[in-house]
Structure formats: C-alpha cells, structure tokens
Amino acid sequence: MVEGKLLNYSGNLNTYYQIIDISFYGIQLLEKIRPESTWDKTKSIAGKVGNHALSFIEDTAQKIAVTSAASFINKMF
C-alpha cells in the first residue's frame, strides 16, 4: 500500500519514515479516514473491538462518514 524507506540516524532514538509512493488502494483508504474526526472515531472503535484489519478499518470509517453525512443532512431540513 505504501512504499517508503527507514531513515536511520545514528545516536537518535526516534524512528523516521519517508513515504515515497502510495498505491491507489492507499489513496482510497486515506480518503475514507479523512477528516481527522473520522480517523479518531475509527481508531477508537477498532481499539475497543480489537480488530485492526485494514478491511475492518476501511468499512468502519465508511460507516462513520455515512452516519456523519446523514446527521448533517437531517440538521439542514
């Protein structure tokens, strides 16, 4: 999904990653977890349920987005 490389600096305890490419599937996943509020809710649910499979995360994020959109639409009318 993501191609990258590990940037390793001697003497530094931090790990840094540089993303150099992302697949179409990765782009789709990123779009489903945006905005950050959707990602935060998705992480919370995945943590509580204990399922961290990408398919579960993707489905959960999609459902959260649909619920948020429905709520927004209902407030308009």
ABEGO torsion letter per residue (X at the ends): XBBBBBBBBBGBABBBBBBABBBAAAAAAAAAAOBAAAAAAAAAAAAAAGBABAAAAAAAAAAAAAAAAAAAAAAAX
